[in-house]
Amino acid sequence: MFDPLYDELVTNTSELIVFFTRHFFIELVLPLSIFTAVMLTLFVDWSWIPISSVEKGEGDTLEDLKKNYMNDF
């Protein structure tokens, strides 16, 4: 079997196991973990983290960023 991602031939069982393990993590686990991290960042309520009034006045809140992002679409 030829592995086009790594440009190598898979000729025995151990190489086949490595092939499936690589593709499992690269094509399934990595994208799902990135997607989960982005969704947690956008949809979790982060207001429980205590910040000072000076820090609050320095920039946009997460709520403002979410509203601006959702209004763009």
mmJSON file of the N, C-alpha and C atoms, coordinates in Angstrom:
{"data_MODEL":{"atom_site":{
"group_PDB":["ATOM","ATOM","ATOM","ATOM","ATOM","ATOM","ATOM","ATOM","ATOM","ATOM","ATOM","ATOM","ATOM","ATOM","ATOM","ATOM","ATOM","ATOM","ATOM","ATOM","ATOM","ATOM","ATOM","ATOM","ATOM","ATOM","ATOM","ATOM","ATOM","ATOM","ATOM","ATOM","ATOM","ATOM","ATOM","ATOM","ATOM","ATOM","ATOM","ATOM","ATOM","ATOM","ATOM","ATOM","ATOM","ATOM","ATOM","ATOM","ATOM","ATOM","ATOM","ATOM","ATOM","ATOM","ATOM","ATOM","ATOM","ATOM","ATOM","ATOM","ATOM","ATOM","ATOM","ATOM","ATOM","ATOM","ATOM","ATOM","ATOM","ATOM","ATOM","ATOM","ATOM","ATOM","ATOM","ATOM","ATOM","ATOM","ATOM","ATOM","ATOM","ATOM","ATOM","ATOM","ATOM","ATOM","ATOM","ATOM","ATOM","ATOM","ATOM","ATOM","ATOM","ATOM","ATOM","ATOM","ATOM","ATOM","ATOM","ATOM","ATOM","ATOM","ATOM","ATOM","ATOM","ATOM","ATOM","ATOM","ATOM","ATOM","ATOM","ATOM","ATOM","ATOM","ATOM","ATOM","ATOM","ATOM","ATOM","ATOM","ATOM","ATOM","ATOM","ATOM","ATOM","ATOM","ATOM","ATOM","ATOM","ATOM","ATOM","ATOM","ATOM","ATOM","ATOM","ATOM","ATOM","ATOM","ATOM","ATOM","ATOM","ATOM","ATOM","ATOM","ATOM","ATOM","ATOM","ATOM","ATOM","ATOM","ATOM","ATOM","ATOM","ATOM","ATOM","ATOM","ATOM","ATOM","ATOM","ATOM","ATOM","ATOM","ATOM","ATOM","ATOM","ATOM","ATOM","ATOM","ATOM","ATOM","ATOM","ATOM","ATOM","ATOM","ATOM","ATOM","ATOM","ATOM","ATOM","ATOM","ATOM","ATOM","ATOM","ATOM","ATOM","ATOM","ATOM","ATOM","ATOM","ATOM","ATOM","ATOM","ATOM","ATOM","ATOM","ATOM","ATOM","ATOM","ATOM","ATOM","ATOM","ATOM","ATOM","ATOM","ATOM","ATOM","ATOM","ATOM","ATOM","ATOM","ATOM","ATOM","ATOM","ATOM","ATOM","ATOM","ATOM","ATOM","ATOM"],
"id":[1,2,3,4,5,6,7,8,9,10,11,12,13,14,15,16,17,18,19,20,21,22,23,24,25,26,27,28,29,30,31,32,33,34,35,36,37,38,39,40,41,42,43,44,45,46,47,48,49,50,51,52,53,54,55,56,57,58,59,60,61,62,63,64,65,66,67,68,69,70,71,72,73,74,75,76,77,78,79,80,81,82,83,84,85,86,87,88,89,90,91,92,93,94,95,96,97,98,99,100,101,102,103,104,105,106,107,108,109,110,111,112,113,114,115,116,117,118,119,120,121,122,123,124,125,126,127,128,129,130,131,132,133,134,135,136,137,138,139,140,141,142,143,144,145,146,147,148,149,150,151,152,153,154,155,156,157,158,159,160,161,162,163,164,165,166,167,168,169,170,171,172,173,174,175,176,177,178,179,180,181,182,183,184,185,186,187,188,189,190,191,192,193,194,195,196,197,198,199,200,201,202,203,204,205,206,207,208,209,210,211,212,213,214,215,216,217,218,219],
"type_symbol":["N","C","C","N","C","C","N","C","C","N","C","C","N","C","C","N","C","C","N","C","C","N","C","C","N","C","C","N","C","C","N","C","C","N","C","C","N","C","C","N","C","C","N","C","C","N","C","C","N","C","C","N","C","C","N","C","C","N","C","C","N","C","C","N","C","C","N","C","C","N","C","C","N","C","C","N","C","C","N","C","C","N","C","C","N","C","C","N","C","C","N","C","C","N","C","C","N","C","C","N","C","C","N","C","C","N","C","C","N","C","C","N","C","C","N","C","C","N","C","C","N","C","C","N","C","C","N","C","C","N","C","C","N","C","C","N","C","C","N","C","C","N","C","C","N","C","C","N","C","C","N","C","C","N","C","C","N","C","C","N","C","C","N","C","C","N","C","C","N","C","C","N","C","C","N","C","C","N","C","C","N","C","C","N","C","C","N","C","C","N","C","C","N","C","C","N","C","C","N","C","C","N","C","C","N","C","C","N","C","C","N","C","C","N","C","C","N","C","C"],
"label_atom_id":["N","CA","C","N","CA","C","N","CA","C","N","CA","C","N","CA","C","N","CA","C","N","CA","C","N","CA","C","N","CA","C","N","CA","C","N","CA","C","N","CA","C","N","CA","C","N","CA","C","N","CA","C","N","CA","C","N","CA","C","N","CA","C","N","CA","C","N","CA","C","N","CA","C","N","CA","C","N","CA","C","N","CA","C","N","CA","C","N","CA","C","N","CA","C","N","CA","C","N","CA","C","N","CA","C","N","CA","C","N","CA","C","N","CA","C","N","CA","C","N","CA","C","N","CA","C","N","CA","C","N","CA","C","N","CA","C","N","CA","C","N","CA","C","N","CA","C","N","CA","C","N","CA","C","N","CA","C","N","CA","C","N","CA","C","N","CA","C","N","CA","C","N","CA","C","N","CA","C","N","CA","C","N","CA","C","N","CA","C","N","CA","C","N","CA","C","N","CA","C","N","CA","C","N","CA","C","N","CA","C","N","CA","C","N","CA","C","N","CA","C","N","CA","C","N","CA","C","N","CA","C","N","CA","C","N","CA","C","N","CA","C","N","CA","C","N","CA","C","N","CA","C","N","CA","C"],
"label_alt_id":[null,null,null,null,null,null,null,null,null,null,null,null,null,null,null,null,null,null,null,null,null,null,null,null,null,null,null,null,null,null,null,null,null,null,null,null,null,null,null,null,null,null,null,null,null,null,null,null,null,null,null,null,null,null,null,null,null,null,null,null,null,null,null,null,null,null,null,null,null,null,null,null,null,null,null,null,null,null,null,null,null,null,null,null,null,null,null,null,null,null,null,null,null,null,null,null,null,null,null,null,null,null,null,null,null,null,null,null,null,null,null,null,null,null,null,null,null,null,null,null,null,null,null,null,null,null,null,null,null,null,null,null,null,null,null,null,null,null,null,null,null,null,null,null,null,null,null,null,null,null,null,null,null,null,null,null,null,null,null,null,null,null,null,null,null,null,null,null,null,null,null,null,null,null,null,null,null,null,null,null,null,null,null,null,null,null,null,null,null,null,null,null,null,null,null,null,null,null,null,null,null,null,null,null,null,null,null,null,null,null,null,null,null,null,null,null,null,null,null],
"label_comp_id":["MET","MET","MET","PHE","PHE","PHE","ASP","ASP","ASP","PRO","PRO","PRO","LEU","LEU","LEU","TYR","TYR","TYR","ASP","ASP","ASP","GLU","GLU","GLU","LEU","LEU","LEU","VAL","VAL","VAL","THR","THR","THR","ASN","ASN","ASN","THR","THR","THR","SER","SER","SER","GLU","GLU","GLU","LEU","LEU","LEU","ILE","ILE","ILE","VAL","VAL","VAL","PHE","PHE","PHE","PHE","PHE","PHE","THR","THR","THR","ARG","ARG","ARG","HIS","HIS","HIS","PHE","PHE","PHE","PHE","PHE","PHE","ILE","ILE","ILE","GLU","GLU","GLU","LEU","LEU","LEU","VAL","VAL","VAL","LEU","LEU","LEU","PRO","PRO","PRO","LEU","LEU","LEU","SER","SER","SER","ILE","ILE","ILE","PHE","PHE","PHE","THR","THR","THR","ALA","ALA","ALA","VAL","VAL","VAL","MET","MET","MET","LEU","LEU","LEU","THR","THR","THR","LEU","LEU","LEU","PHE","PHE","PHE","VAL","VAL","VAL","ASP","ASP","ASP","TRP","TRP","TRP","SER","SER","SER","TRP","TRP","TRP","ILE","ILE","ILE","PRO","PRO","PRO","ILE","ILE","ILE","SER","SER","SER","SER","SER","SER","VAL","VAL","VAL","GLU","GLU","GLU","LYS","LYS","LYS","GLY","GLY","GLY","GLU","GLU","GLU","GLY","GLY","GLY","ASP","ASP","ASP","THR","THR","THR","LEU","LEU","LEU","GLU","GLU","GLU","ASP","ASP","ASP","LEU","LEU","LEU","LYS","LYS","LYS","LYS","LYS","LYS","ASN","ASN","ASN","TYR","TYR","TYR","MET","MET","MET","ASN","ASN","ASN","ASP","ASP","ASP","PHE","PHE","PHE"],
"label_asym_id":["A","A","A","A","A","A","A","A","A","A","A","A","A","A","A","A","A","A","A","A","A","A","A","A","A","A","A","A","A","A","A","A","A","A","A","A","A","A","A","A","A","A","A","A","A","A","A","A","A","A","A","A","A","A","A","A","A","A","A","A","A","A","A","A","A","A","A","A","A","A","A","A","A","A","A","A","A","A","A","A","A","A","A","A","A","A","A","A","A","A","A","A","A","A","A","A","A","A","A","A","A","A","A","A","A","A","A","A","A","A","A","A","A","A","A","A","A","A","A","A","A","A","A","A","A","A","A","A","A","A","A","A","A","A","A","A","A","A","A","A","A","A","A","A","A","A","A","A","A","A","A","A","A","A","A","A","A","A","A","A","A","A","A","A","A","A","A","A","A","A","A","A","A","A","A","A","A","A","A","A","A","A","A","A","A","A","A","A","A","A","A","A","A","A","A","A","A","A","A","A","A","A","A","A","A","A","A","A","A","A","A","A","A","A","A","A","A","A","A"],
"label_entity_id":["1","1","1","1","1","1","1","1","1","1","1","1","1","1","1","1","1","1","1","1","1","1","1","1","1","1","1","1","1","1","1","1","1","1","1","1","1","1","1","1","1","1","1","1","1","1","1","1","1","1","1","1","1","1","1","1","1","1","1","1","1","1","1","1","1","1","1","1","1","1","1","1","1","1","1","1","1","1","1","1","1","1","1","1","1","1","1","1","1","1","1","1","1","1","1","1","1","1","1","1","1","1","1","1","1","1","1","1","1","1","1","1","1","1","1","1","1","1","1","1","1","1","1","1","1","1","1","1","1","1","1","1","1","1","1","1","1","1","1","1","1","1","1","1","1","1","1","1","1","1","1","1","1","1","1","1","1","1","1","1","1","1","1","1","1","1","1","1","1","1","1","1","1","1","1","1","1","1","1","1","1","1","1","1","1","1","1","1","1","1","1","1","1","1","1","1","1","1","1","1","1","1","1","1","1","1","1","1","1","1","1","1","1","1","1","1","1","1","1"],
"label_seq_id":[1,1,1,2,2,2,3,3,3,4,4,4,5,5,5,6,6,6,7,7,7,8,8,8,9,9,9,10,10,10,11,11,11,12,12,12,13,13,13,14,14,14,15,15,15,16,16,16,17,17,17,18,18,18,19,19,19,20,20,20,21,21,21,22,22,22,23,23,23,24,24,24,25,25,25,26,26,26,27,27,27,28,28,28,29,29,29,30,30,30,31,31,31,32,32,32,33,33,33,34,34,34,35,35,35,36,36,36,37,37,37,38,38,38,39,39,39,40,40,40,41,41,41,42,42,42,43,43,43,44,44,44,45,45,45,46,46,46,47,47,47,48,48,48,49,49,49,50,50,50,51,51,51,52,52,52,53,53,53,54,54,54,55,55,55,56,56,56,57,57,57,58,58,58,59,59,59,60,60,60,61,61,61,62,62,62,63,63,63,64,64,64,65,65,65,66,66,66,67,67,67,68,68,68,69,69,69,70,70,70,71,71,71,72,72,72,73,73,73],
"pdbx_PDB_ins_code":[null,null,null,null,null,null,null,null,null,null,null,null,null,null,null,null,null,null,null,null,null,null,null,null,null,null,null,null,null,null,null,null,null,null,null,null,null,null,null,null,null,null,null,null,null,null,null,null,null,null,null,null,null,null,null,null,null,null,null,null,null,null,null,null,null,null,null,null,null,null,null,null,null,null,null,null,null,null,null,null,null,null,null,null,null,null,null,null,null,null,null,null,null,null,null,null,null,null,null,null,null,null,null,null,null,null,null,null,null,null,null,null,null,null,null,null,null,null,null,null,null,null,null,null,null,null,null,null,null,null,null,null,null,null,null,null,null,null,null,null,null,null,null,null,null,null,null,null,null,null,null,null,null,null,null,null,null,null,null,null,null,null,null,null,null,null,null,null,null,null,null,null,null,null,null,null,null,null,null,null,null,null,null,null,null,null,null,null,null,null,null,null,null,null,null,null,null,null,null,null,null,null,null,null,null,null,null,null,null,null,null,null,null,null,null,null,null,null,null],
"Cartn_x":[0.851,0.0,0.903,0.55,1.334,0.686,1.489,1.022,1.368,0.397,0.703,1.012,0.548,0.806,2.283,2.902,4.312,5.212,4.656,5.394,6.234,5.604,6.313,5.404,6.029,5.304,5.09,3.898,3.588,3.65,4.634,4.862,4.633,4.608,4.4,3.412,3.139,2.106,2.48,3.723,4.117,4.008,4.38,4.225,2.753,1.918,0.485,-0.119,0.312,-0.174,0.257,1.502,1.989,1.209,0.929,0.159,-1.218,-1.939,-3.278,-3.233,-2.236,-2.106,-1.85,-0.929,-0.645,-1.896,-2.566,-3.734,-4.889,-5.019,-6.066,-5.862,-4.635,-4.386,-4.385,-3.796,-3.702,-5.051,-5.838,-7.083,-8.312,-8.224,-9.406,-9.193,-8.204,-8.01,-7.578,-6.606,-6.109,-7.184,-7.901,-8.957,-10.084,-10.466,-11.534,-11.103,-9.849,-9.383,-9.291,-8.879,-8.85,-10.266,-11.192,-12.586,-13.172,-12.903,-13.415,-12.84,-11.565,-10.944,-11.557,-11.811,-12.425,-13.846,-14.611,-15.991,-16.042,-15.153,-15.116,-14.767,-13.851,-13.471,-14.633,-15.413,-16.503,-17.752,-18.055,-19.351,-19.345,-18.178,-18.123,-18.218,-18.943,-19.079,-17.828,-16.989,-15.725,-15.843,-17.048,-17.206,-16.908,-16.772,-16.47,-15.026,-14.156,-12.758,-12.685,-12.177,-12.139,-11.067,-11.469,-10.516,-10.816,-9.819,-9.986,-10.763,-11.209,-11.958,-11.066,-9.777,-8.838,-8.736,-8.628,-8.541,-9.837,-10.96,-12.239,-12.326,-11.762,-11.848,-10.839,-9.905,-8.833,-9.227,-10.214,-10.521,-11.935,-12.236,-13.563,-13.754,-14.978,-15.293,-15.528,-15.54,-15.8,-17.206,-18.132,-19.51,-19.559,-18.816,-18.769,-18.165,-17.106,-16.473,-17.414,-18.16,-19.123,-20.207,-20.728,-21.778,-21.268,-20.068,-19.494,-19.256,-18.792,-18.522,-19.813,-20.836,-22.106,-22.821,-22.648,-23.276,-22.624,-21.365,-20.679,-21.262,-21.902,-22.447,-23.891],
"Cartn_y":[-1.16,0.0,1.231,2.234,3.466,4.539,5.207,6.286,7.617,8.277,9.518,10.691,10.637,11.732,11.808,10.664,10.619,10.107,9.829,9.323,8.085,7.1,5.872,4.671,3.542,2.294,1.602,1.082,0.288,-1.17,-1.889,-3.25,-4.339,-3.997,-5.044,-4.572,-5.45,-5.172,-4.015,-3.947,-2.864,-1.505,-1.434,-0.179,0.162,-0.861,-0.635,-0.073,-0.577,-0.059,1.394,1.699,3.082,3.966,3.464,4.213,4.587,3.601,3.88,4.781,4.608,5.464,6.906,7.124,8.486,9.134,8.418,8.99,9.19,8.318,8.475,9.772,10.025,11.234,12.486,12.425,13.617,13.991,13.028,13.323,13.33,12.806,12.751,13.457,13.04,13.571,15.03,15.375,16.755,17.748,17.524,18.483,18.571,17.445,17.486,18.217,18.072,18.789,20.285,20.683,22.109,22.661,21.933,22.364,22.504,21.533,21.583,22.774,23.049,24.186,25.505,25.644,26.874,27.015,25.941,26.012,26.334,25.753,26.067,27.532,28.048,29.45,30.366,30.036,30.918,30.786,29.604,29.379,29.222,29.171,29.077,30.486,30.629,31.921,32.169,33.088,33.364,34.504,34.965,36.111,35.775,34.523,34.142,34.454,34.741,35.051,36.483,36.684,38.032,38.893,40.078,41.037,42.399,43.254,44.567,45.49,46.615,47.578,48.213,48.334,48.884,47.935,46.642,45.653,45.595,45.793,45.782,46.925,48.074,49.237,49.26,48.318,48.357,47.847,47.009,46.455,45.941,45.323,44.753,43.529,43.344,42.147,40.985,39.809,38.625,38.678,39.233,39.371,40.298,41.406,42.323,41.64,40.889,40.184,39.157,38.434,37.451,38.136,39.269,39.986,40.484,41.059,41.549,40.412,39.282,38.134,37.571,37.452,36.9,37.866,39.156,40.139,40.169,39.746,39.715,38.654,37.631,36.554,36.696],
"Cartn_z":[0.0,0.0,0.0,-0.799,-0.872,-0.009,0.794,1.659,0.997,0.351,-0.359,0.567,1.802,2.728,3.094,3.275,3.658,2.53,1.373,0.215,0.548,1.127,1.44,1.223,1.04,0.849,2.181,2.367,3.553,3.12,3.671,3.177,4.213,5.503,6.502,7.563,8.51,9.509,10.419,10.837,11.744,11.054,9.784,9.043,8.844,8.687,8.533,9.822,10.961,12.241,12.414,12.08,12.164,11.202,10.014,9.017,9.559,10.096,10.617,11.846,12.7,13.884,13.482,12.548,12.076,11.498,10.626,9.968,10.94,11.912,12.918,13.682,14.128,14.906,14.043,12.868,12.019,11.429,11.024,10.325,11.216,12.438,13.293,14.628,15.378,16.729,16.703,15.897,15.85,15.416,14.303,13.936,14.963,15.557,16.561,17.823,18.221,19.41,19.148,17.95,17.605,17.568,16.961,16.902,18.304,19.176,20.546,21.304,21.131,21.814,21.365,20.072,19.56,20.075,20.069,20.551,22.042,22.828,24.254,24.485,23.694,23.838,23.515,22.498,22.081,22.937,23.416,24.04,25.56,26.191,27.648,28.228,29.327,29.992,30.837,30.385,31.052,32.064,32.345,33.238,34.699,35.058,36.434,36.81,35.829,36.118,36.643,37.863,38.424,37.759,37.284,36.737,37.347,37.352,37.965,37.03,37.569,36.757,35.703,35.972,34.986,33.797,34.075,33.001,32.199,32.849,32.139,31.141,31.475,30.607,29.485,29.461,28.471,27.094,26.984,25.674,25.585,24.457,24.241,25.13,25.569,26.336,25.376,25.927,25.109,24.527,25.287,24.794,23.58,23.628,22.482,21.264,21.48,20.367,19.75,20.597,20.086,19.266,19.77,19.041,17.698,17.687,16.433,15.451,15.956,15.099,14.512,15.336,14.865,13.926,14.105,13.219,11.844,11.76,10.469,9.548,10.121,9.295,9.207],
"occupancy":[1.0,1.0,1.0,1.0,1.0,1.0,1.0,1.0,1.0,1.0,1.0,1.0,1.0,1.0,1.0,1.0,1.0,1.0,1.0,1.0,1.0,1.0,1.0,1.0,1.0,1.0,1.0,1.0,1.0,1.0,1.0,1.0,1.0,1.0,1.0,1.0,1.0,1.0,1.0,1.0,1.0,1.0,1.0,1.0,1.0,1.0,1.0,1.0,1.0,1.0,1.0,1.0,1.0,1.0,1.0,1.0,1.0,1.0,1.0,1.0,1.0,1.0,1.0,1.0,1.0,1.0,1.0,1.0,1.0,1.0,1.0,1.0,1.0,1.0,1.0,1.0,1.0,1.0,1.0,1.0,1.0,1.0,1.0,1.0,1.0,1.0,1.0,1.0,1.0,1.0,1.0,1.0,1.0,1.0,1.0,1.0,1.0,1.0,1.0,1.0,1.0,1.0,1.0,1.0,1.0,1.0,1.0,1.0,1.0,1.0,1.0,1.0,1.0,1.0,1.0,1.0,1.0,1.0,1.0,1.0,1.0,1.0,1.0,1.0,1.0,1.0,1.0,1.0,1.0,1.0,1.0,1.0,1.0,1.0,1.0,1.0,1.0,1.0,1.0,1.0,1.0,1.0,1.0,1.0,1.0,1.0,1.0,1.0,1.0,1.0,1.0,1.0,1.0,1.0,1.0,1.0,1.0,1.0,1.0,1.0,1.0,1.0,1.0,1.0,1.0,1.0,1.0,1.0,1.0,1.0,1.0,1.0,1.0,1.0,1.0,1.0,1.0,1.0,1.0,1.0,1.0,1.0,1.0,1.0,1.0,1.0,1.0,1.0,1.0,1.0,1.0,1.0,1.0,1.0,1.0,1.0,1.0,1.0,1.0,1.0,1.0,1.0,1.0,1.0,1.0,1.0,1.0,1.0,1.0,1.0,1.0,1.0,1.0,1.0,1.0,1.0,1.0,1.0,1.0],
"B_iso_or_equiv":[0.0,0.0,0.0,0.0,0.0,0.0,0.0,0.0,0.0,0.0,0.0,0.0,0.0,0.0,0.0,0.0,0.0,0.0,0.0,0.0,0.0,0.0,0.0,0.0,0.0,0.0,0.0,0.0,0.0,0.0,0.0,0.0,0.0,0.0,0.0,0.0,0.0,0.0,0.0,0.0,0.0,0.0,0.0,0.0,0.0,0.0,0.0,0.0,0.0,0.0,0.0,0.0,0.0,0.0,0.0,0.0,0.0,0.0,0.0,0.0,0.0,0.0,0.0,0.0,0.0,0.0,0.0,0.0,0.0,0.0,0.0,0.0,0.0,0.0,0.0,0.0,0.0,0.0,0.0,0.0,0.0,0.0,0.0,0.0,0.0,0.0,0.0,0.0,0.0,0.0,0.0,0.0,0.0,0.0,0.0,0.0,0.0,0.0,0.0,0.0,0.0,0.0,0.0,0.0,0.0,0.0,0.0,0.0,0.0,0.0,0.0,0.0,0.0,0.0,0.0,0.0,0.0,0.0,0.0,0.0,0.0,0.0,0.0,0.0,0.0,0.0,0.0,0.0,0.0,0.0,0.0,0.0,0.0,0.0,0.0,0.0,0.0,0.0,0.0,0.0,0.0,0.0,0.0,0.0,0.0,0.0,0.0,0.0,0.0,0.0,0.0,0.0,0.0,0.0,0.0,0.0,0.0,0.0,0.0,0.0,0.0,0.0,0.0,0.0,0.0,0.0,0.0,0.0,0.0,0.0,0.0,0.0,0.0,0.0,0.0,0.0,0.0,0.0,0.0,0.0,0.0,0.0,0.0,0.0,0.0,0.0,0.0,0.0,0.0,0.0,0.0,0.0,0.0,0.0,0.0,0.0,0.0,0.0,0.0,0.0,0.0,0.0,0.0,0.0,0.0,0.0,0.0,0.0,0.0,0.0,0.0,0.0,0.0,0.0,0.0,0.0,0.0,0.0,0.0],
"pdbx_formal_charge":[null,null,null,null,null,null,null,null,null,null,null,null,null,null,null,null,null,null,null,null,null,null,null,null,null,null,null,null,null,null,null,null,null,null,null,null,null,null,null,null,null,null,null,null,null,null,null,null,null,null,null,null,null,null,null,null,null,null,null,null,null,null,null,null,null,null,null,null,null,null,null,null,null,null,null,null,null,null,null,null,null,null,null,null,null,null,null,null,null,null,null,null,null,null,null,null,null,null,null,null,null,null,null,null,null,null,null,null,null,null,null,null,null,null,null,null,null,null,null,null,null,null,null,null,null,null,null,null,null,null,null,null,null,null,null,null,null,null,null,null,null,null,null,null,null,null,null,null,null,null,null,null,null,null,null,null,null,null,null,null,null,null,null,null,null,null,null,null,null,null,null,null,null,null,null,null,null,null,null,null,null,null,null,null,null,null,null,null,null,null,null,null,null,null,null,null,null,null,null,null,null,null,null,null,null,null,null,null,null,null,null,null,null,null,null,null,null,null,null],
"auth_seq_id":[1,1,1,2,2,2,3,3,3,4,4,4,5,5,5,6,6,6,7,7,7,8,8,8,9,9,9,10,10,10,11,11,11,12,12,12,13,13,13,14,14,14,15,15,15,16,16,16,17,17,17,18,18,18,19,19,19,20,20,20,21,21,21,22,22,22,23,23,23,24,24,24,25,25,25,26,26,26,27,27,27,28,28,28,29,29,29,30,30,30,31,31,31,32,32,32,33,33,33,34,34,34,35,35,35,36,36,36,37,37,37,38,38,38,39,39,39,40,40,40,41,41,41,42,42,42,43,43,43,44,44,44,45,45,45,46,46,46,47,47,47,48,48,48,49,49,49,50,50,50,51,51,51,52,52,52,53,53,53,54,54,54,55,55,55,56,56,56,57,57,57,58,58,58,59,59,59,60,60,60,61,61,61,62,62,62,63,63,63,64,64,64,65,65,65,66,66,66,67,67,67,68,68,68,69,69,69,70,70,70,71,71,71,72,72,72,73,73,73],
"auth_comp_id":["MET","MET","MET","PHE","PHE","PHE","ASP","ASP","ASP","PRO","PRO","PRO","LEU","LEU","LEU","TYR","TYR","TYR","ASP","ASP","ASP","GLU","GLU","GLU","LEU","LEU","LEU","VAL","VAL","VAL","THR","THR","THR","ASN","ASN","ASN","THR","THR","THR","SER","SER","SER","GLU","GLU","GLU","LEU","LEU","LEU","ILE","ILE","ILE","VAL","VAL","VAL","PHE","PHE","PHE","PHE","PHE","PHE","THR","THR","THR","ARG","ARG","ARG","HIS","HIS","HIS","PHE","PHE","PHE","PHE","PHE","PHE","ILE","ILE","ILE","GLU","GLU","GLU","LEU","LEU","LEU","VAL","VAL","VAL","LEU","LEU","LEU","PRO","PRO","PRO","LEU","LEU","LEU","SER","SER","SER","ILE","ILE","ILE","PHE","PHE","PHE","THR","THR","THR","ALA","ALA","ALA","VAL","VAL","VAL","MET","MET","MET","LEU","LEU","LEU","THR","THR","THR","LEU","LEU","LEU","PHE","PHE","PHE","VAL","VAL","VAL","ASP","ASP","ASP","TRP","TRP","TRP","SER","SER","SER","TRP","TRP","TRP","ILE","ILE","ILE","PRO","PRO","PRO","ILE","ILE","ILE","SER","SER","SER","SER","SER","SER","VAL","VAL","VAL","GLU","GLU","GLU","LYS","LYS","LYS","GLY","GLY","GLY","GLU","GLU","GLU","GLY","GLY","GLY","ASP","ASP","ASP","THR","THR","THR","LEU","LEU","LEU","GLU","GLU","GLU","ASP","ASP","ASP","LEU","LEU","LEU","LYS","LYS","LYS","LYS","LYS","LYS","ASN","ASN","ASN","TYR","TYR","TYR","MET","MET","MET","ASN","ASN","ASN","ASP","ASP","ASP","PHE","PHE","PHE"],
"auth_asym_id":["A","A","A","A","A","A","A","A","A","A","A","A","A","A","A","A","A","A","A","A","A","A","A","A","A","A","A","A","A","A","A","A","A","A","A","A","A","A","A","A","A","A","A","A","A","A","A","A","A","A","A","A","A","A","A","A","A","A","A","A","A","A","A","A","A","A","A","A","A","A","A","A","A","A","A","A","A","A","A","A","A","A","A","A","A","A","A","A","A","A","A","A","A","A","A","A","A","A","A","A","A","A","A","A","A","A","A","A","A","A","A","A","A","A","A","A","A","A","A","A","A","A","A","A","A","A","A","A","A","A","A","A","A","A","A","A","A","A","A","A","A","A","A","A","A","A","A","A","A","A","A","A","A","A","A","A","A","A","A","A","A","A","A","A","A","A","A","A","A","A","A","A","A","A","A","A","A","A","A","A","A","A","A","A","A","A","A","A","A","A","A","A","A","A","A","A","A","A","A","A","A","A","A","A","A","A","A","A","A","A","A","A","A","A","A","A","A","A","A"],
"auth_atom_id":["N","CA","C","N","CA","C","N","CA","C","N","CA","C","N","CA","C","N","CA","C","N","CA","C","N","CA","C","N","CA","C","N","CA","C","N","CA","C","N","CA","C","N","CA","C","N","CA","C","N","CA","C","N","CA","C","N","CA","C","N","CA","C","N","CA","C","N","CA","C","N","CA","C","N","CA","C","N","CA","C","N","CA","C","N","CA","C","N","CA","C","N","CA","C","N","CA","C","N","CA","C","N","CA","C","N","CA","C","N","CA","C","N","CA","C","N","CA","C","N","CA","C","N","CA","C","N","CA","C","N","CA","C","N","CA","C","N","CA","C","N","CA","C","N","CA","C","N","CA","C","N","CA","C","N","CA","C","N","CA","C","N","CA","C","N","CA","C","N","CA","C","N","CA","C","N","CA","C","N","CA","C","N","CA","C","N","CA","C","N","CA","C","N","CA","C","N","CA","C","N","CA","C","N","CA","C","N","CA","C","N","CA","C","N","CA","C","N","CA","C","N","CA","C","N","CA","C","N","CA","C","N","CA","C","N","CA","C","N","CA","C","N","CA","C","N","CA","C","N","CA","C","N","CA","C"],
"pdbx_PDB_model_num":[1,1,1,1,1,1,1,1,1,1,1,1,1,1,1,1,1,1,1,1,1,1,1,1,1,1,1,1,1,1,1,1,1,1,1,1,1,1,1,1,1,1,1,1,1,1,1,1,1,1,1,1,1,1,1,1,1,1,1,1,1,1,1,1,1,1,1,1,1,1,1,1,1,1,1,1,1,1,1,1,1,1,1,1,1,1,1,1,1,1,1,1,1,1,1,1,1,1,1,1,1,1,1,1,1,1,1,1,1,1,1,1,1,1,1,1,1,1,1,1,1,1,1,1,1,1,1,1,1,1,1,1,1,1,1,1,1,1,1,1,1,1,1,1,1,1,1,1,1,1,1,1,1,1,1,1,1,1,1,1,1,1,1,1,1,1,1,1,1,1,1,1,1,1,1,1,1,1,1,1,1,1,1,1,1,1,1,1,1,1,1,1,1,1,1,1,1,1,1,1,1,1,1,1,1,1,1,1,1,1,1,1,1,1,1,1,1,1,1]
}}}
